[in-house]
Amino acid sequence: MKLSKVGGVVVYDNTLRGGLVAMPEEQTPENFKSGRQANLEFNKLLAGDPRVQLSHVPLGDGVTICRRIYLNFCFKHVTC
């Protein structure tokens, strides 16, 4: 986000991980669990970032569109 201007857009692909992020942990196939967890953490990080507005589009494996709304500032989860 430091490289994006206020009003700029950043798009992330595959944020739904084929629906695995909505699947209960116990039903997730073992070989997908680590990737599922990484996607969940990434989505939570984006959702909690006050510098952006975001929209999650359920196309394919999911697309998240972030629009930068604030100038850079530090908060506990992001390196400034």
Contacts in CASP RR format, 6 or more apart in sequence:
PFRMAT RR
TARGET T0000
AUTHOR 0000-0000-0000
METHOD contacts of the structure
MODEL  1
MKLSKVGGVVVYDNTLRGGLVAMPEEQTPENFKSGRQANLEFNKLLAGDP
RVQLSHVPLGDGVTICRRIYLNFCFKHVTC
1 10 0 8 1.000
1 49 0 8 1.000
1 51 0 8 1.000
1 52 0 8 1.000
1 66 0 8 1.000
1 68 0 8 1.000
1 72 0 8 1.000
1 78 0 8 1.000
2 72 0 8 1.000
2 80 0 8 1.000
4 10 0 8 1.000
4 68 0 8 1.000
5 68 0 8 1.000
6 68 0 8 1.000
6 69 0 8 1.000
6 70 0 8 1.000
6 71 0 8 1.000
7 67 0 8 1.000
7 68 0 8 1.000
7 69 0 8 1.000
8 67 0 8 1.000
8 68 0 8 1.000
9 65 0 8 1.000
9 66 0 8 1.000
9 67 0 8 1.000
9 68 0 8 1.000
10 52 0 8 1.000
10 65 0 8 1.000
10 66 0 8 1.000
10 68 0 8 1.000
11 63 0 8 1.000
11 64 0 8 1.000
11 65 0 8 1.000
11 66 0 8 1.000
12 42 0 8 1.000
12 46 0 8 1.000
12 63 0 8 1.000
12 64 0 8 1.000
12 66 0 8 1.000
13 61 0 8 1.000
13 62 0 8 1.000
13 63 0 8 1.000
14 39 0 8 1.000
14 61 0 8 1.000
14 62 0 8 1.000
15 21 0 8 1.000
15 39 0 8 1.000
15 42 0 8 1.000
15 43 0 8 1.000
15 56 0 8 1.000
15 61 0 8 1.000
15 62 0 8 1.000
15 63 0 8 1.000
15 64 0 8 1.000
16 22 0 8 1.000
16 39 0 8 1.000
16 56 0 8 1.000
16 58 0 8 1.000
16 60 0 8 1.000
16 61 0 8 1.000
16 62 0 8 1.000
17 32 0 8 1.000
17 35 0 8 1.000
17 36 0 8 1.000
17 39 0 8 1.000
17 61 0 8 1.000
18 60 0 8 1.000
18 61 0 8 1.000
18 62 0 8 1.000
19 61 0 8 1.000
20 28 0 8 1.000
20 32 0 8 1.000
20 35 0 8 1.000
20 36 0 8 1.000
20 39 0 8 1.000
21 36 0 8 1.000
21 39 0 8 1.000
21 40 0 8 1.000
21 43 0 8 1.000
23 36 0 8 1.000
25 33 0 8 1.000
25 36 0 8 1.000
28 36 0 8 1.000
43 56 0 8 1.000
43 64 0 8 1.000
45 77 0 8 1.000
46 52 0 8 1.000
46 54 0 8 1.000
46 64 0 8 1.000
46 66 0 8 1.000
47 54 0 8 1.000
48 77 0 8 1.000
49 66 0 8 1.000
49 77 0 8 1.000
49 78 0 8 1.000
50 70 0 8 1.000
50 75 0 8 1.000
51 68 0 8 1.000
51 69 0 8 1.000
51 70 0 8 1.000
51 72 0 8 1.000
51 73 0 8 1.000
52 66 0 8 1.000
52 67 0 8 1.000
52 68 0 8 1.000
52 69 0 8 1.000
53 66 0 8 1.000
53 67 0 8 1.000
53 69 0 8 1.000
54 64 0 8 1.000
54 65 0 8 1.000
54 66 0 8 1.000
54 67 0 8 1.000
55 64 0 8 1.000
55 65 0 8 1.000
56 62 0 8 1.000
56 63 0 8 1.000
56 64 0 8 1.000
57 63 0 8 1.000
57 64 0 8 1.000
57 65 0 8 1.000
72 80 0 8 1.000
73 80 0 8 1.000
74 80 0 8 1.000
END
